[in-house]
Amino acid sequence: MIRFGYVSRDQLPERLQPSGRLPELSFAMLAEFDDKLSARDEVAIEIISRLDTSRTTYVRRHASLDDVIEEEIERNFKPTDAVRIHDAAVSNAITSVNLFEKVKSRSNIALHASDHIVELLAVTIPGSRWRVVFDAKKRPLQFVGRRMVLPASNRRPPRGYPINRLIRQILRLTVLPQARRHLERAETSPSDNIERIGTFHPRAVALARRDSRFSLGWADMNVPLAGPFEIVRAMNVFFSATPKQVEDALQGICAPLVEGGLLVVGQNLLSTDENLTTIFKRQGRQLIPLRDIAGGARAREVALGLLLH
Ligand SMILES: C[S@@+](CC[C@H](N)C(=O)[O-])C[C@H]1O[C@@H](n2cnc3c(N)ncnc32)[C@H](O)[C@@H]1O
């Protein structure tokens, strides 16, 4: 009938599983973690990082692919060559930490990890016990109360809990418009009622602080980043993309790819840890396939037909 949620880190249950019927965890809880993490904290961060479910990532997801990338670096670049990697669309960037750890002993290496969602906005409503969490595009994601957490977007209505559904409906009519007004006002004058919460994994943030070769930032794949890069990687981004969307994103991330540079693109099967990936080499305006792993990437055909700008 009714379902509560976890609002702060100290409320988390001892046992937390990253799969199955997930408890509702406040996205605002992300602000409470530093890089000293228990196993339970790691699971909580993994669950929260999914946000509205399209951002799934997890530690060592690309472990076998990272081995292959290390091999291809040895094969394609001289020991003295600079190897600058752009890891695009990384969610919380934990897989970028894994890749960097794998290749960091090489001299002249750098890795920049990016995503188009890098912060959330938690809006406190004065006089109310509810906060509303928005993404940076100001789409409402969650209502966070004292013990209850409810999805605010239409993507995940709380099925099977009529009281939760009712409370959510009331909040959408009352608290949400107020939160939106706060956000609008904050565009012209700063507001104490809005907390900005970074979405990168605390271990990625800590690594970026202590090693200048690893950096984190905002980027939309469709808009070329300032490069150059010797390697560009995009994993698990094209699940529901049309061929045109794949093409635009590949054009964007490949624009700063150097001649002879590598594009690594692919996806994981949900049921296994296999990375269905293709590694391409840039030759002039074309992408030439070098290596297919587990049958290759879904984006392979689009990449093959591309004439880079
Ligand atoms: C399923 S996650 C994949 C995370 C990581 N690459 C992995 O394989 O574990 C997909 C990510 O793509 C990001 N994304 C989707 N469209 C994007 C775009 N146009 N530009 C940048 N990031 C994008 C989402 O925000 C999300 O974090």
The ligand as an SDF file (V2000), in Angstrom:
LIG
                    3D

 27 29  0  0  0  0  0  0  0  0999 V2000
   23.9360    3.7080  -20.0980 C   0  0  0  0  0  0  0  0  0  0  0  0
   24.9540    5.0590  -19.6870 S   0  0  0  0  0  0  0  0  0  0  0  0
   26.5330    4.4170  -20.1500 C   0  0  0  0  0  0  0  0  0  0  0  0
   27.6250    4.8170  -19.1830 C   0  0  0  0  0  0  0  0  0  0  0  0
   28.9970    4.2160  -19.4950 C   0  0  0  0  0  0  0  0  0  0  0  0
   29.4700    4.6380  -20.8000 N   0  0  0  0  0  0  0  0  0  0  0  0
   28.9460    2.7050  -19.4140 C   0  0  0  0  0  0  0  0  0  0  0  0
   29.0430    2.0610  -20.4630 O   0  0  0  0  0  0  0  0  0  0  0  0
   28.8340    2.1710  -18.3190 O   0  0  0  0  0  0  0  0  0  0  0  0
   24.5830    6.1880  -21.0210 C   0  0  0  0  0  0  0  0  0  0  0  0
   25.0810    7.6060  -20.7410 C   0  0  0  0  0  0  0  0  0  0  0  0
   24.9990    8.3520  -21.9510 O   0  0  0  0  0  0  0  0  0  0  0  0
   24.7400    9.6890  -21.5860 C   0  0  0  0  0  0  0  0  0  0  0  0
   24.2980   10.3960  -22.8000 N   0  0  0  0  0  0  0  0  0  0  0  0
   23.2120   10.1430  -23.5650 C   0  0  0  0  0  0  0  0  0  0  0  0
   23.1510   10.9940  -24.6040 N   0  0  0  0  0  0  0  0  0  0  0  0
   24.2450   11.7910  -24.5210 C   0  0  0  0  0  0  0  0  0  0  0  0
   24.7580   12.8630  -25.2990 C   0  0  0  0  0  0  0  0  0  0  0  0
   24.1280   13.2950  -26.4040 N   0  0  0  0  0  0  0  0  0  0  0  0
   25.9030   13.4530  -24.9120 N   0  0  0  0  0  0  0  0  0  0  0  0
   26.5470   13.0400  -23.8150 C   0  0  0  0  0  0  0  0  0  0  0  0
   26.1180   12.0360  -23.0050 N   0  0  0  0  0  0  0  0  0  0  0  0
   24.9800   11.4180  -23.3670 C   0  0  0  0  0  0  0  0  0  0  0  0
   23.6990    9.5600  -20.4880 C   0  0  0  0  0  0  0  0  0  0  0  0
   23.6100   10.7230  -19.6810 O   0  0  0  0  0  0  0  0  0  0  0  0
   24.2490    8.3580  -19.7200 C   0  0  0  0  0  0  0  0  0  0  0  0
   25.0600    8.7520  -18.6620 O   0  0  0  0  0  0  0  0  0  0  0  0
  1  2  1  0
  2  3  1  0
  2 10  1  0
  3  4  1  0
  4  5  1  0
  5  6  1  0
  5  7  1  0
  7  8  2  0
  7  9  1  0
 10 11  1  0
 11 12  1  0
 11 26  1  0
 12 13  1  0
 13 14  1  0
 13 24  1  0
 14 15  1  0
 14 23  1  0
 15 16  2  0
 16 17  1  0
 17 18  1  0
 17 23  2  0
 18 19  1  0
 18 20  2  0
 20 21  1  0
 21 22  2  0
 22 23  1  0
 24 25  1  0
 24 26  1  0
 26 27  1  0
M  CHG  2   2   1   9  -1
M  END
$$$$
